[in-house]
Amino acid sequence: MVVELDETLYPNVEDVLMAFLADIEETDTEPPIEDDGIGIQINRVGGSDDGITDYPRVSVTCHHPDPRGASNLARRVQQRMLNISGREIVVDGEPKPVCVDFCRTDTPPEAEPYENPEARREIAYYLLGLQRPRR
C-alpha cells in the first residue's frame, strides 16, 4: 500500500491577515514607517499543526500616536478577527481564496510600552485554525 503525502503548503497566516485587515489600516510584519505612525503589525509567534489543520498563534500590534487611537484601532481589529471564520480571503500567491476555520482571542488588546514616546501600541494575541488550500 502506498500512502500519498500531501505536500501542499499551509497558507502564510501573516499574508492572510494582512490581506484581511488591509481595509482597516496599513498592514505589515514591521512597525509602520509612514509619517502618521498608524498601522497594524502582524507576526506569527508560534502555534502547531496536526497534519491537516495549521493552528498559528499570532500577535497583532496596533500602532497609533494617540493612546485612544491605538485602543480604538485594536478593538476594531479584534472585532474583525472574531468575524474571520468562513470568509474567503484572496491572498496574492495562493491559488484559491483562503478560508479560516476559527479565530479565538488568546490575550485581548492591551497597551504595551514602546521605545518611541511619540507613539503608542496595543498588542493582542490570537489563535487561528486554517487548512491547506484545496488545489
Buried (B, 14 or more C-beta within 10 A) or exposed (E): EEEEEEEEEBBBBBBBBBBBBEEBBBBBEEBBEEEEBBBBBBBBEEBEBEEEBBBBBBBBBBBBEEEEBBBBBBBBBBEBBEEBBEEEBEBEEBEEBBBBBBBEBEEEBEEEEBEEEEBBBBBBBBBBBBBBBEE
